[in-house]
Amino acid sequence: MATIVGVDIGSNAVRAVEVSGYDTAKPVVVRQHEVPLPENAVRRGEVVEISTVTTALRRLWATGGFKTKEVVLGVGGARIFTRELTVPRGSLQAIRESLPFQVQDLLPVPVADALLDFYPIGEEQGEHGPVVHGMLVAAIKEAVESNVAAVLQAGLRPVHVDLGAFALARAIAPRRSATGRDVIVSIGAASTDVVVVEDGVPHFVRGIPSGGDDITRTLAARLQVAPHQAEDAKRAIGMGGSMIRPEERPALKVIYEVVGELLTNIHSTLSYYANLRPQAPLQRVLLTGGAAQLPGLPTALGELVGLPVAMAEPHVVTAGRNRKAPAPASYSTAYGLALGSHA
């Protein structure tokens, strides 16, 4: 059976998941692997050092044992954004072809400098005829081209480029099984994605340009310690508890400050959504991402937003007794990318 590989180029590592039956009701994960990246090779979702990432991708294929070079590449970051958009009903191809003539006022750059796509959500009868509601996905070309260049130079064949937030929703809240209105909050190393899904369909996407590395950097700077010491302190102390020692309180204060700002931004994003859709209240938060593992963070987020919080897991089937399902904190996006538009 044919397979495809989802490739997630993160700030600290490049991850890949190979999936067979990606276009069926029961996709199967057959292998997965990750390779670390040096600091600053990728910044905020954008490849900065193409040769470094290319080398990592070649190593990923050599050590991960992937059987195909056809990949779906994920993109994200501050220069890729989504906006709600309503257009006259038509074929998806016709809508996409019309975007350059309709969305200039929504873009921070000339249309010629952007890559545009449209994600349909639903239809209704408008004032002047049938319309389609959906999301405009816009990316500054150079923000995508460097990622694609790294993949091509590694000898891989990108068959599709997908928004990482959509892939995340596809992995955690697949259309075939998801019900209700949830918000997926993925806190990564450099950024946080907030995705509202209704019955598995993304309705709202926002990115917050901060994540777990902000905590580590601030700890290292304020306490004047090495980054690895700051990372160890972050993981050990978390958001505190009854067993905090007096010498740990300076670090705890910094963690509270940085995490508090991030949680406030998440709360503000959800409040913005609630004002846009007062008739569509959220039911729960599905939390994922490496930085979401910080002790005490899920409880703090739930108390702030007033919603139940559950740690999210991808809906996967694995092949073989010794295969392990992708860890929610690291492989969910790569798995969702492999599913592509077939989920």
C-alpha contacts under 8 A as a table, 3 or more apart, distances in Angstrom:
res1	aa1	res2	aa2	distance
1	M	20	S	6.40
1	M	21	G	6.97
2	A	20	S	6.01
2	A	21	G	7.14
3	T	18	E	6.49
3	T	19	V	5.40
3	T	20	S	4.36
3	T	21	G	6.93
3	T	22	Y	7.24
3	T	67	K	7.88
3	T	68	T	6.82
4	I	18	E	5.58
4	I	19	V	5.62
4	I	20	S	6.75
4	I	22	Y	7.48
4	I	68	T	6.56
4	I	69	K	7.77
4	I	70	E	5.74
4	I	71	V	5.81
4	I	72	V	7.49
4	I	338	A	5.99
5	V	16	A	6.32
5	V	17	V	5.40
5	V	18	E	4.20
5	V	19	V	6.26
5	V	66	F	7.95
5	V	68	T	7.30
5	V	69	K	7.53
5	V	70	E	6.43
5	V	71	V	4.68
5	V	72	V	6.26
5	V	334	A	7.84
5	V	337	L	7.81
5	V	338	A	5.29
6	G	16	A	5.45
6	G	17	V	5.36
6	G	18	E	6.51
6	G	71	V	5.63
6	G	72	V	4.87
6	G	73	L	6.20
6	G	74	G	7.61
6	G	333	T	7.96
6	G	334	A	4.60
6	G	335	Y	5.90
6	G	336	G	7.21
6	G	337	L	4.69
6	G	338	A	4.07
6	G	339	L	7.77
7	V	14	V	7.20
7	V	15	R	5.87
7	V	16	A	4.59
7	V	17	V	6.95
7	V	71	V	6.57
7	V	72	V	6.12
7	V	73	L	5.09
7	V	74	G	6.33
7	V	334	A	5.28
7	V	337	L	7.04
7	V	338	A	7.78
8	D	14	V	5.79
8	D	15	R	5.20
8	D	16	A	6.27
8	D	73	L	6.55
8	D	74	G	5.49
8	D	75	V	7.84
8	D	164	G	7.87
8	D	333	T	6.50
8	D	334	A	5.06
8	D	337	L	7.91
9	I	13	A	6.55
9	I	14	V	4.47
9	I	15	R	6.47
9	I	42	V	7.88
9	I	45	G	7.20
9	I	74	G	7.16
9	I	75	V	7.89
10	G	13	A	5.25
10	G	14	V	5.61
10	G	15	R	7.64
10	G	42	V	6.95
10	G	45	G	6.24
11	S	37	L	7.23
11	S	39	E	7.54
11	S	40	N	7.47
11	S	41	A	7.45
11	S	42	V	5.10
11	S	43	R	6.06
11	S	44	R	6.84
11	S	45	G	6.53
11	S	189	A	6.53
11	S	190	A	6.49
12	N	36	P	5.85
12	N	37	L	5.03
12	N	38	P	6.74
12	N	39	E	6.78
12	N	42	V	7.68
12	N	189	A	7.31
13	A	34	E	6.56
13	A	35	V	5.52
13	A	36	P	4.04
13	A	37	L	4.69
14	V	34	E	5.63
14	V	35	V	5.53
14	V	36	P	6.39
14	V	37	L	6.86
14	V	56	A	7.30
14	V	57	L	7.16
14	V	60	L	7.82
15	R	32	Q	7.60
15	R	33	H	5.96
15	R	34	E	4.25
15	R	35	V	6.63
15	R	60	L	7.92
15	R	330	S	7.84
15	R	331	Y	6.74
15	R	334	A	6.56
16	A	32	Q	5.63
16	A	33	H	5.67
16	A	34	E	6.32
16	A	60	L	7.95
16	A	331	Y	7.40
16	A	334	A	5.59
16	A	335	Y	7.64
17	V	29	V	6.96
17	V	30	V	7.84
17	V	31	R	6.01
17	V	32	Q	4.34
17	V	33	H	6.79
17	V	326	P	7.99
17	V	331	Y	7.20
17	V	334	A	5.65
17	V	335	Y	5.49
17	V	338	A	7.00
18	E	29	V	5.96
18	E	30	V	5.81
18	E	31	R	5.34
18	E	32	Q	6.15
18	E	66	F	6.82
18	E	335	Y	7.63
18	E	338	A	6.92
19	V	22	Y	5.94
19	V	27	P	6.49
19	V	28	V	5.43
19	V	29	V	4.53
19	V	30	V	5.75
19	V	31	R	7.42
19	V	335	Y	7.55
19	V	338	A	6.29
19	V	339	L	7.56
20	S	27	P	5.86
20	S	28	V	5.25
20	S	29	V	6.52
20	S	30	V	6.85
21	G	24	T	5.21
21	G	25	A	7.90
21	G	26	K	6.62
21	G	27	P	4.55
21	G	28	V	6.20
22	Y	26	K	7.59
22	Y	27	P	4.76
22	Y	28	V	7.27
22	Y	338	A	6.83
22	Y	339	L	5.09
22	Y	340	G	7.76
22	Y	342	H	6.70
22	Y	343	A	7.62
23	D	27	P	7.09
23	D	339	L	7.03
23	D	342	H	4.93
23	D	343	A	7.02
24	T	27	P	5.94
24	T	342	H	7.45
24	T	343	A	8.00
25	A	176	R	7.95
25	A	343	A	7.87
26	K	317	V	7.18
27	P	316	V	7.15
27	P	317	V	6.61
27	P	339	L	7.71
28	V	316	V	6.68
28	V	317	V	4.86
28	V	318	T	5.31
28	V	319	A	6.38
29	V	32	Q	7.65
29	V	316	V	6.91
29	V	317	V	6.08
29	V	318	T	4.75
29	V	319	A	6.26
29	V	325	A	7.36
29	V	335	Y	7.97
30	V	318	T	6.20
30	V	319	A	5.40
30	V	323	R	7.51
31	R	64	G	7.53
31	R	65	G	7.74
31	R	66	F	7.03
31	R	323	R	7.45
32	Q	64	G	6.71
32	Q	326	P	7.30
33	H	60	L	6.90
33	H	63	T	7.95
33	H	64	G	5.27
34	E	60	L	6.37
34	E	64	G	7.66
35	V	56	A	6.43
35	V	57	L	7.81
35	V	59	R	7.37
35	V	60	L	5.79
36	P	56	A	7.55
37	L	41	A	6.72
37	L	52	T	7.95
37	L	53	V	7.27
37	L	56	A	6.97
38	P	41	A	5.94
39	E	42	V	7.43
40	N	43	R	5.80
40	N	48	V	7.23
40	N	49	E	7.88
41	A	47	V	6.31
41	A	48	V	5.36
41	A	49	E	4.90
41	A	50	I	7.70
41	A	52	T	6.63
41	A	53	V	6.86
42	V	45	G	6.19
42	V	46	E	5.41
42	V	47	V	4.43
42	V	48	V	5.29
42	V	49	E	6.92
43	R	46	E	5.25
43	R	47	V	6.53
43	R	48	V	6.67
43	R	190	A	7.62
44	R	76	G	7.86
44	R	77	G	5.22
44	R	78	A	6.83
44	R	190	A	5.75
44	R	191	S	6.62
44	R	209	P	7.24
45	G	75	V	6.72
45	G	76	G	5.40
45	G	77	G	4.72
45	G	78	A	7.90
45	G	190	A	7.90
46	E	75	V	7.84
46	E	76	G	7.53
46	E	77	G	6.69
46	E	143	A	5.95
46	E	144	V	7.41
46	E	146	S	7.30
46	E	147	N	6.70
47	V	50	I	6.14
47	V	53	V	7.36
47	V	143	A	7.86
47	V	146	S	5.72
47	V	147	N	5.41
47	V	150	A	7.82
48	V	146	S	7.37
49	E	52	T	5.44
49	E	53	V	6.46
50	I	53	V	5.29
50	I	54	T	6.01
50	I	146	S	6.68
50	I	147	N	7.54
50	I	149	A	7.12
50	I	150	A	5.17
51	S	54	T	4.96
51	S	55	T	6.17
51	S	150	A	6.85
52	T	55	T	5.22
52	T	56	A	6.36
53	V	56	A	4.95
53	V	57	L	6.15
53	V	150	A	6.10
54	T	57	L	5.10
54	T	58	R	6.29
54	T	150	A	4.85
54	T	151	V	6.40
54	T	153	Q	6.18
54	T	154	A	5.08
55	T	58	R	5.18
55	T	59	R	6.24
55	T	154	A	7.05
56	A	59	R	5.04
56	A	60	L	6.01
57	L	60	L	4.83
57	L	61	W	6.34
57	L	151	V	7.25
57	L	154	A	6.16
58	R	61	W	5.29
58	R	62	A	6.19
58	R	154	A	5.59
58	R	155	G	7.92
59	R	62	A	4.97
59	R	63	T	6.00
60	L	63	T	5.45
60	L	64	G	5.53
61	W	64	G	5.18
61	W	65	G	5.92
61	W	66	F	5.75
62	A	65	G	6.05
62	A	66	F	7.82
66	F	69	K	7.65
68	T	71	V	7.98
69	K	155	G	7.48
69	K	156	L	4.88
69	K	157	R	5.78
70	E	156	L	6.26
70	E	157	R	4.76
70	E	158	P	5.89
70	E	159	V	6.38
71	V	156	L	6.94
71	V	157	R	5.95
71	V	158	P	4.80
71	V	159	V	5.97
71	V	160	H	7.26
71	V	338	A	7.44
72	V	158	P	5.63
72	V	159	V	5.86
72	V	160	H	4.93
72	V	161	V	5.80
72	V	162	D	7.07
72	V	337	L	5.81
72	V	338	A	5.99
72	V	340	G	7.17
73	L	148	V	7.72
73	L	158	P	6.46
73	L	160	H	6.40
73	L	161	V	4.83
73	L	162	D	6.19
73	L	337	L	6.89
74	G	161	V	5.87
74	G	162	D	5.01
74	G	163	L	5.63
74	G	164	G	4.93
74	G	167	A	7.76
74	G	333	T	7.90
74	G	334	A	7.60
74	G	337	L	6.51
75	V	80	I	7.91
75	V	144	V	6.83
75	V	147	N	7.74
75	V	161	V	7.08
75	V	162	D	6.26
75	V	163	L	5.23
75	V	164	G	5.44
76	G	79	R	7.60
76	G	80	I	5.74
76	G	81	F	8.00
76	G	163	L	6.11
76	G	164	G	5.79
76	G	165	A	7.56
77	G	80	I	5.61
77	G	81	F	7.88
77	G	191	S	7.53
77	G	207	G	7.34
77	G	209	P	7.62
78	A	81	F	7.06
78	A	207	G	7.26
78	A	209	P	6.82
79	R	139	A	6.01
79	R	140	I	5.83
79	R	143	A	6.56
80	I	137	V	7.36
80	I	138	A	5.74
80	I	139	A	4.27
80	I	140	I	6.49
80	I	143	A	7.71
81	F	137	V	5.95
81	F	138	A	5.59
81	F	139	A	6.55
81	F	206	R	7.42
81	F	207	G	7.74
82	T	135	M	6.16
82	T	136	L	5.37
82	T	137	V	4.59
82	T	138	A	6.30
82	T	205	V	6.47
82	T	206	R	7.23
83	R	106	L	7.80
83	R	135	M	5.47
83	R	136	L	5.13
83	R	137	V	6.80
84	E	133	H	7.60
84	E	134	G	6.00
84	E	135	M	4.61
84	E	136	L	6.17
84	E	204	F	7.79
85	L	133	H	6.06
85	L	134	G	5.42
85	L	135	M	5.39
85	L	136	L	5.96
86	T	131	V	6.59
86	T	132	V	5.59
86	T	133	H	4.48
86	T	134	G	6.18
87	V	95	I	7.54
87	V	131	V	5.55
87	V	132	V	5.44
87	V	133	H	6.72
88	P	129	G	7.33
88	P	130	P	6.19
88	P	131	V	4.32
88	P	132	V	6.09
89	R	95	I	7.90
89	R	123	E	7.64
89	R	130	P	5.52
89	R	131	V	4.52
89	R	132	V	5.26
90	G	94	A	6.18
90	G	95	I	6.23
91	S	94	A	5.15
91	S	95	I	6.25
92	L	95	I	5.07
92	L	96	R	6.13
92	L	118	F	7.86
93	Q	96	R	5.18
93	Q	97	E	6.21
94	A	97	E	5.10
94	A	98	S	6.26
95	I	98	S	5.16
95	I	99	L	6.41
95	I	118	F	7.46
96	R	99	L	5.36
96	R	116	L	7.52
96	R	117	D	6.06
96	R	118	F	6.16
97	E	100	P	7.18
98	S	101	F	5.67
98	S	102	Q	6.68
99	L	102	Q	5.13
99	L	103	V	5.96
99	L	116	L	7.07
99	L	117	D	7.74
100	P	103	V	5.97
100	P	104	Q	6.76
100	P	111	V	6.06
100	P	116	L	7.66
101	F	104	Q	7.03
102	Q	105	D	7.90
103	V	106	L	5.29
103	V	107	L	6.73
103	V	111	V	7.99
104	Q	107	L	5.32
104	Q	110	P	6.87
104	Q	111	V	6.04
105	D	108	P	7.98
107	L	110	P	7.06
107	L	111	V	7.31
107	L	138	A	7.79
109	V	113	D	6.45
109	V	114	A	7.20
109	V	140	I	7.82
110	P	113	D	5.53
110	P	114	A	7.06
111	V	114	A	5.34
111	V	115	L	7.91
113	D	140	I	6.07
113	D	141	K	5.81
114	A	138	A	6.37
114	A	139	A	5.38
114	A	140	I	4.52
114	A	141	K	5.10
115	L	138	A	5.66
115	L	139	A	5.10
115	L	140	I	6.32
115	L	141	K	5.79
116	L	136	L	7.16
116	L	137	V	5.80
116	L	138	A	4.70
116	L	139	A	6.64
117	D	136	L	5.96
117	D	137	V	5.06
117	D	138	A	6.51
118	F	134	G	6.79
118	F	135	M	5.72
118	F	136	L	4.76
118	F	137	V	5.96
119	Y	134	G	5.38
119	Y	135	M	5.07
119	Y	136	L	6.49
119	Y	137	V	7.37
120	P	132	V	6.68
120	P	133	H	6.08
120	P	134	G	4.20
120	P	135	M	6.51
121	I	132	V	7.33
121	I	133	H	5.60
121	I	134	G	4.70
121	I	135	M	7.55
121	I	201	V	7.26
121	I	202	P	7.78
121	I	203	H	6.93
122	G	132	V	5.78
122	G	133	H	5.28
122	G	134	G	6.82
123	E	130	P	7.07
123	E	131	V	5.68
123	E	132	V	4.44
123	E	133	H	5.99
124	E	130	P	5.73
124	E	131	V	5.63
124	E	132	V	6.65
124	E	133	H	7.97
125	Q	128	H	7.96
125	Q	129	G	5.65
125	Q	130	P	4.28
125	Q	131	V	6.02
126	G	129	G	4.97
126	G	130	P	5.31
126	G	131	V	5.74
134	G	203	H	7.64
135	M	203	H	7.66
135	M	204	F	7.85
139	A	143	A	6.94
139	A	144	V	7.11
140	I	143	A	5.43
140	I	144	V	7.02
141	K	144	V	5.48
141	K	145	E	6.06
142	E	145	E	4.92
142	E	146	S	6.31
143	A	146	S	6.29
143	A	147	N	7.37
144	V	147	N	5.42
144	V	148	V	6.34
145	E	148	V	5.07
145	E	149	A	5.96
146	S	149	A	5.00
146	S	150	A	6.35
147	N	150	A	5.34
147	N	151	V	6.58
148	V	151	V	5.17
148	V	152	L	6.19
148	V	158	P	7.57
149	A	152	L	5.14
149	A	153	Q	6.04
150	A	153	Q	5.27
150	A	154	A	6.30
151	V	154	A	5.17
151	V	155	G	6.82
151	V	156	L	5.63
151	V	157	R	7.40
151	V	158	P	7.30
152	L	155	G	5.27
152	L	156	L	5.29
152	L	157	R	6.38
152	L	158	P	7.45
153	Q	156	L	7.35
158	P	161	V	7.15
160	H	340	G	7.91
162	D	166	F	7.33
162	D	167	A	7.18
162	D	337	L	6.88
162	D	340	G	7.56
163	L	166	F	5.43
163	L	167	A	6.56
164	G	167	A	5.04
164	G	168	L	6.18
164	G	333	T	6.30
164	G	337	L	7.32
165	A	168	L	5.05
165	A	169	A	6.39
165	A	193	D	6.53
165	A	194	V	7.90
165	A	195	V	6.76
165	A	205	V	7.18
165	A	333	T	7.72
166	F	169	A	5.18
166	F	170	R	6.18
166	F	202	P	6.98
166	F	336	G	7.81
167	A	170	R	4.93
167	A	171	A	6.27
167	A	332	S	8.00
167	A	333	T	5.45
167	A	334	A	7.46
167	A	335	Y	7.57
167	A	336	G	4.16
167	A	337	L	4.94
167	A	339	L	7.81
167	A	340	G	7.25
168	L	171	A	5.28
168	L	172	I	6.23
168	L	332	S	6.10
168	L	333	T	4.70
168	L	336	G	5.63
168	L	337	L	7.82
169	A	172	I	5.26
169	A	173	A	5.33
169	A	174	P	6.89
169	A	184	I	7.19
169	A	195	V	7.17
169	A	197	V	7.18
169	A	200	G	7.16
169	A	201	V	7.87
169	A	202	P	6.92
169	A	336	G	7.38
170	R	173	A	5.64
170	R	174	P	4.86
170	R	175	R	7.37
170	R	200	G	7.27
170	R	336	G	5.23
170	R	339	L	7.51
170	R	343	A	6.40
171	A	174	P	6.01
171	A	314	P	5.05
171	A	315	H	6.17
171	A	316	V	7.93
171	A	332	S	5.96
171	A	333	T	6.94
171	A	335	Y	6.33
171	A	336	G	4.46
171	A	339	L	7.91
172	I	312	A	6.60
172	I	313	E	6.04
172	I	314	P	4.51
172	I	315	H	6.13
172	I	332	S	7.33
173	A	177	S	7.26
173	A	178	A	5.16
173	A	197	V	7.51
173	A	199	D	7.77
173	A	200	G	5.06
173	A	314	P	7.76
173	A	315	H	7.74
174	P	177	S	5.80
174	P	178	A	5.61
174	P	200	G	5.13
174	P	315	H	7.54
174	P	343	A	6.43
175	R	178	A	5.52
175	R	199	D	6.15
175	R	200	G	4.12
175	R	201	V	6.45
175	R	343	A	6.77
176	R	200	G	7.49
176	R	343	A	7.66
177	S	199	D	7.82
177	S	200	G	7.50
178	A	198	E	7.92
178	A	199	D	5.01
178	A	200	G	5.01
179	T	198	E	6.85
179	T	199	D	4.22
179	T	200	G	6.70
180	G	198	E	5.57
180	G	199	D	5.25
180	G	283	Q	7.26
181	R	196	V	7.07
181	R	197	V	5.68
181	R	198	E	4.31
181	R	199	D	6.47
181	R	280	A	7.82
181	R	281	P	7.52
181	R	282	L	5.51
181	R	283	Q	5.75
181	R	284	R	7.56
182	D	196	V	5.82
182	D	197	V	5.46
182	D	198	E	6.53
182	D	282	L	5.78
182	D	283	Q	5.62
182	D	284	R	5.24
182	D	285	V	5.94
182	D	286	L	6.93
183	V	194	V	6.75
183	V	195	V	5.49
183	V	196	V	4.25
183	V	197	V	6.11
183	V	282	L	6.96
183	V	283	Q	7.96
183	V	284	R	6.46
183	V	285	V	4.97
183	V	286	L	6.07
184	I	193	D	7.72
184	I	194	V	5.77
184	I	195	V	5.05
184	I	196	V	6.25
184	I	197	V	7.54
184	I	285	V	5.89
184	I	286	L	4.68
184	I	287	L	5.94
184	I	288	T	7.51
185	V	192	T	7.01
185	V	193	D	5.75
185	V	194	V	4.74
185	V	195	V	6.57
185	V	285	V	6.87
185	V	286	L	6.16
185	V	287	L	4.96
185	V	288	T	6.25
186	S	192	T	5.48
186	S	193	D	5.13
186	S	194	V	6.64
186	S	287	L	5.96
186	S	288	T	4.66
186	S	289	G	4.79
186	S	292	A	7.26
187	I	191	S	6.42
187	I	192	T	4.44
187	I	193	D	6.67
187	I	211	G	5.75
187	I	212	G	7.12
187	I	287	L	7.84
187	I	288	T	6.40
187	I	289	G	4.70
187	I	290	G	6.54
187	I	291	A	5.36
187	I	292	A	5.52
188	G	191	S	5.42
188	G	192	T	5.78
188	G	211	G	5.36
188	G	212	G	6.17
188	G	289	G	5.05
188	G	290	G	5.51
188	G	291	A	5.50
188	G	292	A	7.58
189	A	210	S	7.69
189	A	211	G	4.87
189	A	212	G	4.56
189	A	213	D	5.00
189	A	214	D	7.79
189	A	290	G	6.99
189	A	291	A	6.42
190	A	209	P	6.63
190	A	210	S	5.29
190	A	211	G	4.60
190	A	212	G	6.49
190	A	213	D	5.92
190	A	214	D	7.22
191	S	207	G	7.04
191	S	208	I	5.74
191	S	209	P	4.60
191	S	210	S	4.39
191	S	211	G	4.69
191	S	212	G	7.98
192	T	207	G	5.77
192	T	208	I	4.98
192	T	209	P	6.44
192	T	210	S	6.15
192	T	211	G	5.90
193	D	205	V	7.31
193	D	206	R	6.07
193	D	207	G	4.69
193	D	208	I	6.34
194	V	204	F	7.96
194	V	205	V	5.76
194	V	206	R	5.27
194	V	207	G	6.21
194	V	208	I	7.88
194	V	266	I	7.54
194	V	269	T	7.85
195	V	202	P	6.57
195	V	203	H	7.52
195	V	204	F	5.67
195	V	205	V	4.61
195	V	206	R	6.65
196	V	202	P	5.72
196	V	203	H	5.62
196	V	204	F	5.08
196	V	205	V	6.60
197	V	200	G	5.42
197	V	201	V	5.08
197	V	202	P	4.23
197	V	203	H	5.64
197	V	204	F	7.29
198	E	201	V	5.19
198	E	202	P	6.47
198	E	203	H	6.84
202	P	205	V	7.39
204	F	273	Y	7.73
206	R	269	T	7.51
208	I	265	N	7.36
208	I	266	I	7.78
210	S	213	D	7.79
210	S	214	D	6.38
210	S	262	L	6.94
211	G	214	D	5.74
211	G	215	I	7.44
211	G	262	L	7.52
211	G	291	A	6.77
212	G	215	I	5.43
212	G	216	T	6.78
212	G	290	G	7.69
212	G	291	A	4.87
213	D	216	T	5.00
213	D	217	R	6.07
214	D	217	R	5.22
214	D	218	T	6.06
214	D	258	V	7.29
215	I	218	T	5.30
215	I	219	L	6.11
215	I	234	K	7.44
215	I	254	V	7.75
215	I	255	I	6.21
215	I	258	V	5.93
215	I	259	V	7.22
216	T	219	L	5.17
216	T	220	A	6.15
216	T	227	P	6.61
216	T	230	A	5.41
216	T	231	E	5.40
216	T	234	K	6.82
217	R	220	A	5.13
217	R	221	A	6.17
217	R	227	P	6.80
217	R	230	A	7.50
218	T	221	A	5.13
218	T	222	R	5.94
218	T	254	V	7.25
218	T	258	V	7.82
219	L	222	R	5.30
219	L	223	L	5.73
219	L	224	Q	7.69
219	L	225	V	7.69
219	L	230	A	5.58
219	L	251	A	6.58
219	L	254	V	6.35
219	L	255	I	7.44
220	A	223	L	5.51
220	A	224	Q	5.30
220	A	225	V	4.87
220	A	226	A	5.88
220	A	227	P	5.54
220	A	229	Q	7.63
220	A	230	A	5.27
221	A	224	Q	5.10
221	A	225	V	7.04
222	R	254	V	7.86
223	L	250	P	7.84
223	L	251	A	7.37
225	V	229	Q	6.24
225	V	230	A	6.44
226	A	229	Q	5.25
226	A	230	A	6.32
227	P	230	A	4.99
227	P	231	E	6.14
228	H	231	E	5.00
228	H	232	D	6.20
229	Q	232	D	5.09
229	Q	233	A	6.18
230	A	233	A	5.09
230	A	234	K	6.13
231	E	234	K	5.09
231	E	235	R	6.31
232	D	235	R	5.30
232	D	236	A	6.12
233	A	236	A	5.13
233	A	237	I	5.80
233	A	238	G	7.88
233	A	251	A	7.37
234	K	237	I	5.52
234	K	238	G	5.49
234	K	251	A	7.81
234	K	255	I	7.28
234	K	294	L	7.65
235	R	238	G	5.63
235	R	294	L	6.30
235	R	295	P	7.41
237	I	240	G	5.59
237	I	244	I	7.41
237	I	248	E	7.44
237	I	251	A	7.88
237	I	252	L	6.75
237	I	295	P	7.53
238	G	252	L	7.33
238	G	255	I	7.26
238	G	294	L	5.40
238	G	295	P	4.65
238	G	296	G	6.33
238	G	297	L	7.69
239	M	252	L	6.52
239	M	255	I	6.74
239	M	256	Y	6.48
239	M	294	L	7.45
239	M	295	P	6.02
239	M	296	G	5.14
239	M	297	L	6.68
240	G	243	M	7.68
240	G	244	I	6.12
240	G	252	L	6.54
240	G	295	P	7.69
240	G	296	G	7.14
241	G	244	I	5.88
244	I	248	E	6.39
244	I	249	R	7.18
245	R	248	E	5.35
245	R	249	R	6.90
246	P	249	R	5.47
247	E	250	P	7.01
248	E	251	A	5.54
248	E	252	L	6.25
249	R	252	L	4.85
249	R	253	K	6.10
250	P	253	K	5.19
250	P	254	V	6.56
251	A	254	V	5.20
251	A	255	I	6.25
252	L	255	I	5.05
252	L	256	Y	6.10
253	K	256	Y	5.19
253	K	257	E	6.26
254	V	257	E	5.09
254	V	258	V	6.30
255	I	258	V	5.36
255	I	259	V	5.83
255	I	260	G	7.98
256	Y	259	V	5.30
256	Y	260	G	5.52
257	E	260	G	5.15
257	E	261	E	6.38
258	V	261	E	5.30
258	V	262	L	6.50
259	V	262	L	5.05
259	V	263	L	6.08
259	V	297	L	7.99
260	G	263	L	5.16
260	G	264	T	6.04
261	E	264	T	5.08
261	E	265	N	6.30
262	L	265	N	5.12
262	L	266	I	6.34
263	L	266	I	4.98
263	L	267	H	6.10
263	L	301	L	6.32
263	L	304	L	7.69
264	T	267	H	4.99
264	T	268	S	6.08
265	N	268	S	5.02
265	N	269	T	6.16
266	I	269	T	5.08
266	I	270	L	6.31
267	H	270	L	5.16
267	H	271	S	6.10
267	H	304	L	7.07
267	H	305	V	5.82
268	S	271	S	4.96
268	S	272	Y	6.14
269	T	272	Y	5.10
269	T	273	Y	6.38
270	L	273	Y	5.01
270	L	274	A	6.13
270	L	305	V	7.93
271	S	274	A	4.94
271	S	275	N	6.23
272	Y	275	N	5.20
272	Y	276	L	6.36
273	Y	276	L	5.02
273	Y	277	R	6.05
274	A	277	R	5.06
274	A	278	P	5.20
274	A	280	A	7.52
274	A	281	P	6.68
275	N	278	P	5.56
277	R	280	A	5.29
277	R	281	P	7.27
278	P	281	P	6.33
282	L	307	L	7.96
283	Q	307	L	6.83
283	Q	308	P	7.63
284	R	307	L	5.35
284	R	308	P	5.05
284	R	309	V	5.97
284	R	310	A	7.65
285	V	302	G	7.90
285	V	307	L	6.61
285	V	308	P	6.19
285	V	309	V	4.70
285	V	310	A	6.27
286	L	309	V	6.04
286	L	310	A	5.13
286	L	311	M	5.70
286	L	312	A	5.10
287	L	292	A	6.68
287	L	298	P	7.48
287	L	309	V	6.79
287	L	310	A	6.04
287	L	311	M	4.79
287	L	312	A	5.40
288	T	292	A	5.73
288	T	293	Q	7.87
288	T	311	M	6.05
288	T	312	A	5.54
288	T	313	E	7.72
288	T	328	P	6.31
288	T	329	A	5.49
289	G	292	A	5.28
289	G	293	Q	7.34
289	G	328	P	6.94
289	G	329	A	4.13
289	G	330	S	6.36
290	G	293	Q	5.83
290	G	329	A	4.67
290	G	330	S	6.31
291	A	294	L	5.80
292	A	297	L	6.66
292	A	298	P	7.09
292	A	329	A	7.70
293	Q	297	L	7.39
293	Q	329	A	7.82
294	L	297	L	5.64
295	P	298	P	7.70
296	G	299	T	5.54
296	G	300	A	6.28
297	L	300	A	5.08
297	L	301	L	6.10
298	P	301	L	5.19
298	P	302	G	6.21
298	P	309	V	6.46
298	P	310	A	7.84
299	T	302	G	5.19
299	T	303	E	6.26
299	T	309	V	7.48
300	A	303	E	5.24
300	A	304	L	6.25
301	L	304	L	5.15
301	L	305	V	6.19
301	L	309	V	7.61
302	G	305	V	5.45
302	G	306	G	5.56
302	G	307	L	5.37
302	G	308	P	5.77
302	G	309	V	5.57
303	E	306	G	5.32
303	E	307	L	7.31
312	A	328	P	6.58
313	E	327	A	7.58
313	E	328	P	5.00
313	E	332	S	7.78
314	P	326	P	7.50
314	P	328	P	6.06
314	P	332	S	5.95
316	V	325	A	6.70
316	V	326	P	7.93
317	V	325	A	7.22
318	T	323	R	6.17
318	T	324	K	6.74
318	T	325	A	5.96
319	A	323	R	6.13
320	G	323	R	5.49
326	P	330	S	7.36
326	P	331	Y	5.15
326	P	332	S	6.60
326	P	335	Y	7.65
327	A	330	S	5.59
327	A	331	Y	5.60
327	A	332	S	6.98
328	P	331	Y	5.99
328	P	332	S	5.30
329	A	332	S	6.92
330	S	333	T	7.59
331	Y	334	A	5.37
331	Y	335	Y	6.16
332	S	335	Y	5.15
332	S	336	G	6.17
333	T	336	G	5.06
333	T	337	L	6.12
334	A	337	L	5.07
334	A	338	A	6.40
335	Y	338	A	5.22
335	Y	339	L	6.61
336	G	339	L	5.15
336	G	340	G	6.65
337	L	340	G	5.14
339	L	342	H	5.78
339	L	343	A	5.63
340	G	343	A	6.58
